Amino acid sequence: MSRPRSAAVVGALLSAALLLPTSGSTARAAAATSERPTATTATTAVVSTAQRVDVRRTRPLYADPTSAAARAAKRDKRFRPLATAPQAKWLLDSHGTGVGKVARDYVAAATQAGRTPIVALYAIPARDCGSHSSGGLTPRQYRAWVRRVATPLRGARAIAIVEPDAVAMLDACAGQGPRPALLRYAVDRLRSAGAWVYLDGGHSSWISPATMAERLKRSGIANARGFITNVANFQRTADEDAYARAVRAELAALGVRKVRYAIETARNGAGPSVEGVCNPRSARVGQRPRIRLTGARDGYLWVKRPGESDGECGRGDPPAGQWWPRAALRLLGR
């Protein structure tokens, strides 16, 4: 005779109960399972850690073997200290529509060498206000030029210096167009390409920290990694550190926080000169460039290339940007 349905159900439940663990053992088993790392969670943790570590923190900077200093060092080993020091590649208005190829070739060489490329953009309208490095594009040309620069930087983990002197010389002459808007455009495009972007922050003997902070805010510092001081100048590193900290404090008062900075040390080894800032004979190279995060400071960079002239300086010196062996040797104390 078959078991009635209700009895069969009860029997089945009783049998199942005898095979199941108690509630305490169930909790312990579940906890053990949740605590045990799986291959998927371990892989995810490794990937997340890798994504947080930016190679620019540890990767050496790129020293261009095709630079004027490097070419000179092949003929005269006295120039080797300059040839082996990483320096910025200047991207100029004179590169025109070919600036993308110039940037692409440079970035490709740096990437192949396993180094961090550094570029300096220098084509803003009314650049240098008619002085030794005068020039620049129209606002419309400038935006297109910036796009050409940004494209080859994508994925290269580059460092980009945006327009030396442009913030400090804001409103100093006519023809600048919407300069803060142009700087914001450059910052946004370069940051979107993955670059560490630094606006130029003048130096300790030029613009007050409060004024510089206000100008940097207008120029898009909130979307940049930070600012750089002392580009192409000669102020002592300690003074620039103090100045940068003061600018950061003023930015914080304006609601812009977590801004970092770097310092140019290419020619500040002897400090400022009584001769002025155009090819001073007393200048000497400073601390060699390197990325080393210390507090809010990212490190030291050589943006202005030592040995390249500041301009004719009213005394017949070589034109701005031209390699000048005699000046290079002076910088090395020779």
Summary of the structure (lengths in Angstrom):
residues: 334
radius of gyration: 28.7
end to end distance: 114.7
largest distance: 122.2
contacts: 1057
relative contact order: 0.11
helix: 45%
strand: 13%
